[in-house]
């Protein structure tokens, strides 16, 4: 493997999710595309698929791809516990985790707890949820 290309997240409300990742977290939209037809049907293994994909990037170029399926009903989201099998969270490095916690809390973003300093003093960390309940880790490196 040469690199991680992106992480894909299926979303229930594209505009609400873009508000979270772009307006609140500060990622940048790099590409937005409506996809349908034989190619996308074959690679996804779905018939009559119509999906909007939006690639968003962090400052370092790391990508997340948001996918909104117009053609296939989404099952109701349920909250996931962090210990469940599967992808548990996405972690972002931030300059000041306390400031981000305050800013995002005021915007209504739910958090597990205020930022906590790691026992080794290496980092300060907190977890919040995106609009569909996916866990986001915010980490400030202290040393």
C-alpha angles and dihedrals in degrees: 000000000000101000144332104269100195144314117245123217123187109218134199096210116025098194093047090049092047089052089056099045099034107028098033104028096032101234116151127234108238100172138007121188140168109219131196138136139069099317096054092039091055098045093046096039092231131126121228092001123179115180134166112216124194121187115206126186138206120221091270092054097255108150136218119188117211114203124198114186112209092176103047123055114237120231113241111274118247124193114261125217114232091238095057120114114267134045106341105188150334117242125212127190112226134186097232117013094186091056091046091049091053094044095047093042089055088052090056099257110152118234132192091222142330114284114294128206113233115244091247092052091238099120147003114227143183136170128222135171130247119223092278095046098260109150119245121194117208114197132185114196109225102185 
